[in-house]
Amino acid sequence: MPTLSAFYGILIQMFWNDHAPPHFHALYAEYEALIDIGTLEVMEGSIPRRALALVLEWAQEHRAELMEDWQLCERNQVPKKIQPLP
């Protein structure tokens, strides 16, 4: 599972050829949440509230890049890295 970005101890990852809807995995310590790219809602799992707020802020800024990476992963191609939060 490629890591697209990392910030404040949070990893953002995607699986190759994953199930719809387009989403990414946010990992923080022992927590994991699947976030829908279109709605930015948690589809499954959970992470602490502060970490989730950071993930959603980051995802809002990079939604187009996340969709581009989703499409690359659907074709089993290497996704592009995305800038972390400053």
C-alpha positions as CSV (number, residue, x, y, z in Angstrom):
1,M,0.0,0.0,0.0
2,P,1.8,3.2,-1.2
3,T,2.1,6.1,1.3
4,L,1.0,9.3,-0.4
5,S,1.8,11.7,2.4
6,A,2.9,11.8,6.1
7,F,2.5,14.6,8.6
8,Y,2.3,14.8,12.4
9,G,2.6,11.1,12.8
10,I,-0.3,10.4,10.4
11,L,0.2,8.3,7.3
12,I,-2.0,8.7,4.2
13,Q,-2.1,5.6,2.1
14,M,-4.0,3.9,-0.8
15,F,-4.3,0.4,-2.0
16,W,-3.8,-0.6,-5.6
17,N,-7.1,-1.6,-7.3
18,D,-9.1,-1.0,-4.1
19,H,-12.9,-1.1,-3.9
20,A,-15.2,1.9,-4.6
21,P,-16.0,4.5,-3.6
22,P,-12.7,6.4,-4.0
23,H,-11.1,6.7,-0.6
24,F,-7.8,6.8,1.3
25,H,-6.6,5.2,4.5
26,A,-5.4,7.5,7.3
27,L,-3.3,5.7,9.9
28,Y,-2.3,7.2,13.3
29,A,-0.7,5.0,15.9
30,E,-2.9,2.0,16.3
31,Y,-5.9,3.7,14.6
32,E,-7.0,3.6,11.0
33,A,-9.9,5.3,9.2
34,L,-11.0,5.0,5.6
35,I,-12.0,8.5,4.3
36,D,-14.3,9.0,1.2
37,I,-12.5,11.4,-1.1
38,G,-15.8,12.9,-2.5
39,T,-17.5,13.6,0.8
40,L,-14.6,13.5,3.2
41,E,-16.7,11.3,5.5
42,V,-15.2,8.5,7.6
43,M,-16.4,5.3,5.8
44,E,-14.9,2.8,8.3
45,G,-12.7,2.8,11.4
46,S,-11.7,5.8,13.5
47,I,-8.8,8.0,14.5
48,P,-8.6,10.5,17.4
49,R,-10.6,13.7,16.8
50,R,-7.5,16.0,16.5
51,A,-5.8,13.7,14.0
52,L,-9.0,13.4,12.0
53,A,-9.3,17.2,11.9
54,L,-5.8,17.4,10.5
55,V,-6.5,14.7,7.9
56,L,-9.7,16.4,6.8
57,E,-8.0,19.8,6.5
58,W,-5.2,18.2,4.4
59,A,-7.7,16.2,2.3
60,Q,-9.8,19.3,1.5
61,E,-6.7,21.1,0.1
62,H,-5.6,18.0,-1.9
63,R,-8.8,16.5,-3.1
64,A,-8.0,16.7,-6.8
65,E,-4.6,15.1,-6.2
66,L,-6.2,12.3,-4.2
67,M,-8.6,11.6,-7.1
68,E,-5.7,11.6,-9.5
69,D,-3.9,9.1,-7.3
70,W,-7.0,7.0,-6.9
71,Q,-7.2,6.7,-10.7
72,L,-3.5,5.8,-10.9
73,C,-4.0,3.1,-8.3
74,E,-7.0,1.7,-10.2
75,R,-4.7,1.1,-13.1
76,N,-2.0,-0.4,-10.8
77,Q,0.3,2.5,-11.5
78,V,2.4,4.3,-8.9
79,P,0.6,7.2,-7.3
80,K,2.2,10.6,-6.9
81,K,3.4,11.9,-3.5
82,I,1.2,14.7,-2.0
83,Q,2.6,17.6,0.0
84,P,2.0,17.2,3.8
85,L,0.5,19.8,6.0
86,P,3.1,22.5,6.9
